[in-house]
Amino acid sequence: MELRQMKTPRHRKLYEILRKHINDGVYSEGDLLPSENDLCNVYGLTRPTVRQALAALVQDGYISKQQGRGSIVKKMPQGIGILSVSGTTSALKDKNLKTEIIEKPHIIPWPANFMFGLSDLEIESGCIHMTRLRLLDDNPIFYDISFIPAINLPRFTARNFRNRSLFDILRKAYQVEIKGGEQRIKAIMAEKDISGYLKIRPGHPVLHMERKMVTNRPELNVYSSIYCNTKDYSIFGTF
C-alpha cells in the first residue's frame, strides 16, 4: 500500500491540477488559463493562494503572465525526456512506458570516486541508491542507477517506484523541484550486466550518461548514471 503523503499546501494542490491539465493538453501553447477569480470560485481558494500556484507555474516555465491578458500557457520541452528537466515519464506522456525496479531504494555510503563532487552535507547524510529499468513498448531502453542524498526525505525508501515517476514523487511528496543540471554523455561498449538488462549482445555500443540534477532545495541534488539503448530509439530533447 502506498504511504500517505506529507500534507500538501493548498496552493501546491492547485499547481498540480493546472500542471496536469497543461501536460495533458487541456490547455495548449498560447491558451489562457482561467482567471484568478474563476480559479478562486471553482476551487474555493483565496486570491493569495491562487497567486502562489500561478507564480510556481511561471517559475517552472509552464505559463507567462501578461498585464491585461492573464496567464498564458507556454510551450514545454518535449522529446524522449532523458535530456529534459521534465523527466522521462512526463515527456512520454501516454506512450507505453513502464518502470521495473531492479534494486529497491536503500541507504548506503556514497561510492568512492563518485562521478560528481559532493558537498559535506551530502556526504554526511548518506546516499539513497536505486536501480531501475525503463521500457518503452516492452523494449528496455534505459538502465538507470540513481543516487539521492538522504536529506530530509522521510520514508523515501519505503515508497513504491514501480511504474512511477521519480521526479513526480519528489515534487508531490516532498516539494522538491528539478530546476536544471549538467550531464556528460559518451558512447561505450556494453558490459555483460548492462547488455543483460538492455537485451543486447555484450560489446554492443550504448550511450552512457552521468547526470547531476539541481533542485530547489540547497545541496539536495539528484544524480544518475544511465545506460541507453539507442538501437531503435533516438534520444533528443531540451535540457
C-alpha positions as CSV (number, residue, x, y, z in Angstrom):
1,M,0.0,0.0,0.0
2,E,1.3,3.4,-0.9
3,L,2.3,5.5,2.1
4,R,0.3,8.6,2.9
5,Q,2.0,11.6,1.5
6,M,3.0,14.5,3.7
7,K,0.3,17.2,3.9
8,T,0.3,19.3,0.7
9,P,-0.3,23.0,0.9
10,R,-3.4,24.2,-0.9
11,H,-1.5,26.2,-3.5
12,R,0.5,23.1,-4.4
13,K,-2.7,21.1,-5.0
14,L,-3.9,23.8,-7.4
15,Y,-0.4,23.9,-9.0
16,E,-0.6,20.1,-9.6
17,I,-4.1,20.3,-11.1
18,L,-3.1,23.1,-13.6
19,R,0.2,21.5,-14.4
20,K,-1.5,18.2,-15.2
21,H,-4.1,20.0,-17.4
22,I,-1.2,21.7,-19.3
23,N,0.7,18.4,-19.7
24,D,-2.4,16.5,-20.8
25,G,-3.2,19.1,-23.5
26,V,-6.3,20.5,-21.9
27,Y,-4.6,23.9,-22.4
28,S,-2.3,24.3,-25.4
29,E,0.5,26.8,-26.1
30,G,-0.9,30.3,-26.2
31,D,-4.2,29.4,-24.4
32,L,-5.3,31.4,-21.4
33,L,-5.8,29.7,-18.0
34,P,-8.9,30.6,-16.1
35,S,-8.8,34.0,-14.4
36,E,-7.7,34.3,-10.8
37,N,-11.4,35.0,-9.8
38,D,-12.6,31.9,-11.7
39,L,-9.9,29.7,-10.0
40,C,-10.9,31.1,-6.6
41,N,-14.6,30.2,-7.2
42,V,-14.0,26.8,-8.7
43,Y,-11.5,25.5,-6.1
44,G,-12.7,27.5,-3.1
45,L,-9.4,29.2,-2.6
46,T,-8.3,32.7,-1.6
47,R,-6.7,35.0,-4.1
48,P,-3.2,34.8,-2.4
49,T,-3.3,31.0,-2.6
50,V,-4.2,31.1,-6.3
51,R,-1.4,33.6,-7.0
52,Q,1.1,31.3,-5.2
53,A,0.1,28.5,-7.5
54,L,0.3,30.6,-10.6
55,A,3.7,32.1,-9.5
56,A,5.0,28.5,-9.2
57,L,3.8,27.7,-12.7
58,V,5.6,30.8,-14.0
59,Q,8.8,29.9,-12.2
60,D,8.7,26.4,-13.7
61,G,8.2,27.6,-17.2
62,Y,4.6,26.4,-17.7
63,I,3.0,29.9,-18.1
64,S,3.8,33.5,-18.5
65,K,1.9,36.4,-17.1
66,Q,0.9,39.4,-19.2
67,Q,-0.7,42.5,-17.8
68,G,-4.3,42.8,-19.0
69,R,-4.4,39.3,-20.5
70,G,-3.7,36.9,-17.7
71,S,-1.9,33.5,-17.5
72,I,-0.7,32.3,-20.9
73,V,0.4,28.7,-21.5
74,K,3.9,28.3,-22.8
75,K,5.4,25.5,-25.0
76,M,7.1,23.0,-22.7
77,P,10.3,21.0,-23.7
78,Q,9.4,17.6,-25.2
79,G,11.3,14.7,-26.5
80,I,12.1,11.3,-25.1
81,G,12.7,13.1,-21.8
82,I,16.2,11.9,-20.9
83,L,17.6,15.3,-21.9
84,S,14.7,17.2,-20.3
85,V,14.2,18.5,-16.8
86,S,10.6,17.3,-17.2
87,G,11.7,13.7,-16.8
88,T,11.1,10.7,-19.0
89,T,7.6,9.9,-17.7
90,S,6.3,13.5,-18.3
91,A,7.8,13.8,-21.7
92,L,6.5,10.5,-23.0
93,K,3.0,11.2,-21.5
94,D,0.6,8.4,-22.6
95,K,3.1,6.3,-24.5
96,N,3.6,2.8,-23.3
97,L,6.4,3.5,-20.7
98,K,7.0,1.0,-17.9
99,T,9.4,1.1,-15.0
100,E,10.8,-2.0,-13.4
101,I,12.7,-1.8,-10.1
102,I,15.9,-3.8,-10.2
103,E,17.1,-2.7,-6.8
104,K,14.8,-1.0,-4.3
105,P,15.8,2.3,-2.8
106,H,18.1,1.8,0.2
107,I,20.6,3.9,2.1
108,I,24.4,3.3,1.5
109,P,27.6,5.3,1.9
110,W,28.5,7.3,-1.2
111,P,30.6,5.3,-3.7
112,A,34.3,6.0,-3.7
113,N,35.4,8.3,-6.5
114,F,31.9,9.4,-7.2
115,M,31.2,10.8,-10.7
116,F,30.5,14.4,-9.4
117,G,31.8,16.4,-6.5
118,L,29.7,16.2,-3.3
119,S,29.1,18.8,-0.5
120,D,30.0,17.9,3.1
121,L,26.2,17.8,3.9
122,E,25.6,15.3,1.1
123,I,28.5,13.1,2.2
124,E,27.4,13.2,5.9
125,S,23.8,12.4,5.1
126,G,24.4,9.2,3.1
127,C,23.1,8.1,-0.3
128,I,19.7,6.7,-1.3
129,H,20.6,4.2,-4.0
130,M,18.1,2.7,-6.5
131,T,18.3,1.0,-9.9
132,R,15.5,0.9,-12.4
133,L,14.9,-0.4,-15.9
134,R,12.7,1.8,-18.2
135,L,10.9,0.0,-21.0
136,L,9.0,1.5,-24.0
137,D,6.6,-0.8,-25.7
138,D,8.2,-3.6,-23.6
139,N,11.6,-2.9,-25.1
140,P,14.3,-1.9,-22.5
141,I,15.7,1.5,-23.4
142,F,17.2,2.9,-20.1
143,Y,19.1,1.2,-17.3
144,D,19.1,3.9,-14.6
145,I,21.2,4.0,-11.4
146,S,20.0,6.8,-9.1
147,F,21.9,8.4,-6.2
148,I,20.0,10.9,-4.0
149,P,21.3,12.5,-0.7
150,A,19.2,11.3,2.3
151,I,18.5,14.8,3.3
152,N,15.0,15.3,4.9
153,L,13.2,12.7,2.7
154,P,11.3,10.8,5.3
155,R,10.2,7.2,4.5
156,F,11.5,7.6,0.9
157,T,12.9,4.1,0.8
158,A,9.5,2.6,1.7
159,R,7.8,4.1,-1.3
160,N,6.6,2.2,-4.4
161,F,8.5,3.3,-7.5
162,R,7.3,0.7,-9.9
163,N,5.7,2.4,-13.0
164,R,6.0,5.7,-11.1
165,S,8.0,8.9,-11.9
166,L,10.8,9.7,-9.5
167,F,10.5,13.4,-10.4
168,D,6.8,13.3,-9.7
169,I,7.2,11.7,-6.3
170,L,9.9,14.1,-5.3
171,R,7.7,17.0,-6.4
172,K,4.4,15.9,-4.9
173,A,5.5,14.2,-1.7
174,Y,8.5,16.4,-0.8
175,Q,8.1,19.7,-2.8
176,V,11.5,19.0,-4.4
177,E,11.6,20.6,-7.9
178,I,14.2,19.8,-10.6
179,K,15.5,23.1,-11.8
180,G,18.2,22.1,-14.3
181,G,21.6,20.4,-14.2
182,E,24.6,19.1,-16.1
183,Q,25.4,15.9,-17.8
184,R,28.2,14.1,-19.5
185,I,27.5,11.7,-22.4
186,K,29.8,9.2,-24.2
187,A,29.5,6.1,-26.2
188,I,30.8,2.9,-24.6
189,M,30.7,-0.9,-25.2
190,A,28.1,-2.6,-23.1
191,E,29.5,-4.9,-20.4
192,K,27.8,-8.2,-19.6
193,D,25.4,-6.9,-16.9
194,I,24.3,-3.9,-18.9
195,S,23.8,-5.9,-22.0
196,G,21.7,-8.4,-20.0
197,Y,19.3,-5.6,-18.8
198,L,19.0,-4.0,-22.2
199,K,18.8,-7.3,-24.0
200,I,21.7,-6.6,-26.4
201,R,24.8,-8.5,-27.0
202,P,27.9,-7.8,-24.9
203,G,30.1,-5.2,-26.6
204,H,27.2,-3.5,-28.4
205,P,27.6,0.3,-28.3
206,V,25.3,2.2,-25.8
207,L,25.2,5.7,-24.6
208,H,26.3,6.3,-21.0
209,M,25.0,9.5,-19.3
210,E,26.2,10.9,-16.0
211,R,23.8,13.5,-14.7
212,K,23.6,15.9,-11.8
213,M,20.1,17.4,-11.5
214,V,19.9,20.6,-9.4
215,T,16.8,21.1,-7.3
216,N,15.1,24.0,-5.4
217,R,16.5,22.6,-2.1
218,P,20.1,23.7,-1.4
219,E,22.6,20.8,-1.5
220,L,19.9,18.2,-2.5
221,N,21.0,17.2,-5.9
222,V,19.7,14.1,-7.8
223,Y,22.5,12.1,-9.5
224,S,22.0,9.4,-12.2
225,S,24.2,7.0,-14.2
226,I,22.1,6.0,-17.2
227,Y,22.8,3.4,-19.9
228,C,20.7,4.0,-23.1
229,N,19.9,1.5,-25.8
230,T,19.6,3.7,-28.9
231,K,19.3,0.9,-31.4
232,D,15.6,1.6,-32.1
233,Y,15.1,5.0,-30.5
234,S,16.6,8.4,-30.9
235,I,17.4,10.4,-27.8
236,F,16.5,14.1,-28.1
237,G,15.1,16.9,-26.1
238,T,15.7,20.2,-24.4
239,F,17.7,20.5,-21.3
